Amino acid sequence: MTRQPTLTSIALAYLYSALIVAGPWIFTVLGLVGLSMAPCGSFCDQLPVFRSIVIYNSAFALIATSPLAFLCGRYVSGNLHEGRHETIMFALAFGLLVFAVVVIALAAPFYLFATTLQPSEKIAAIQNVALIGASWLLVPFCSVLRAHNTVLVAFGVSSVAMFLGSGLLHDPSVTSLLSTLNAGFAITDAIMLVGLVRRLGPRMAPDEGLVVYLRRMWEIPAAGLAFALGLWIDKIIMWHAAPADNLIVASVLRTMPSYDTAMFWAQLSAIPVISVFFVHVETRFSSSVERAHERLRNHASLREIKLLISHVRTAALSGIVTMFSGLVIIGILVILSSFVFMNELGLRPSYMGALRTAVIATTFYTSAMFCFYFLMHFDLRRQALVVVVTYAVLNASLTLVFVRAGEDFYGYGNLLASAIGFLFSFAVLLRELSWLPFHVFVTNNASVR
């Protein structure tokens, strides 16, 4: 789309990229908004319980599925490159089976024995976490197959179904809200699964290579786990350690609306920059890497190899600098506009300090994840793992420190962790880029392992 010299085609390219990157999240949020608008009495006392369950399930599903998504996505990508399509459905079945075991072992006992929900609410909550996790496992498989439209259709239809279902509800209970949400995610999972079966067929070939791959590439699922924990750990700590402004439902489901709302809108503000990253920066970087690999296969001279590697370095570093600048600009605009649209965004005056802190933290965090992306692209798995583990540890420890300092310092732990995490990840990337020729010919050379 961007190759066509018209503003419309360029705008559509950015919009499509934004939907590919965050479409599942955006459509799910729209569906939840529709369910929250279901007519109820003068006091909608069921909505806080419903929202708390969805927040907990989203956190659990992301933490549990990220290692599997990282592992299976990378494994399937390699098998596709080698033409081994018959192993993909086995990898999907493996991921879903492992996640089902985790749900039965952890999520089910938590809802059945720790919460004071009604029996029907407990069953619906367990179903909800299973369906959310299944959808997040199916997305990377569709993405590897470049079935982006299938993913968008699946979540788009689900969002519409939730809106239509909310119109049938009146004074809804937690069970009816969860059941409607579960129906939407069931539609999402079914559409993506059908799309995969249509592309690959129902044949499933057992593959012991997945276990061997896990042993050899253990850093990949470990990085996925650290990535998900780093994203949620500050919120979990704030829910349980902050002395005020907490919401407690069903005895054990603790959330913090002021902190959660600010973090949600701050992270949403990064989507435009992430879209630009995948439309321009990632495309330019991948093209430079492909040119370098092609010339290496054709026995390029040492001088040409050095020039090509220099182009790869420049593409990565210029991308980081450009995206960081874009995030700073977007952050300033979000902070300024938040005062005007405070009511529309569901913010209160007491939330504004947390929002400003969260927007600045998101600028650093997103930039750090761009560095993480480049490290993973170069197959520097341990360096990438160190980056996300460092951020997760910093986010947890600094959040604990600042939560004790009082309300005025809420979010500063996440901000400082994001800033240090970005500086550290950028330093690691700079160091590894200087060693790029060594990584090309030695570190990632299978013939010398």
Salt bridges, closest charged atoms under 4 A:
GLU82 OE1 - ARG84 NH1 3.97
ASP207 OD1 - ARG84 NH2 3.35
GLU219 OE1 - ARG381 NE 3.24
GLU219 OE2 - ARG382 NE 2.79
ASP234 OD1 - LYS235 NZ 3.52
GLU304 OE2 - ARG295 NE 2.63
ASP379 OD1 - ARG74 NH2 2.42
ASP379 OD2 - ARG381 NH1 3.11
GLU432 OE2 - ARG431 NH1 2.77
GLU432 OE1 - HIS439 NE2 2.58
